[in-house]
Amino acid sequence: MNRLDVYLADDELYVQGKPRIELMRGDEFAIDIKKSAKGWRMKQAIANADDIEYFWMQKDAVLKIDPVFNIRKEGKLRDQKLQVVITVPEGLNVEVAEELEWVVDNELD
């Protein structure tokens, strides 16, 4: 279902999605996470996007990001999407872990 996978484990239904992760050059290091979803009205679309759970953390020069996002159990499937834009200044090198290469759009070269 678009970029969402639905699966059953331990009698529980889970929904995971594949984020769109982009690396681009800019003036300073920044992470911008954009969530979107559909809804009958803007308020509902925003609430549906808020059902996206995505985890990342930064420690010193290491940024760890998940290759998937989850939809909360009480959330509805409404074409949720997640985009992560990582801006990297000139002169800094980025190394993408092998398990993330399939999901990262690297525009740094």
Summary of the structure (lengths in Angstrom):
residues: 109
radius of gyration: 15.4
end to end distance: 31.8
largest distance: 49.3
contacts: 272
relative contact order: 0.32
helix: 11%
strand: 47%
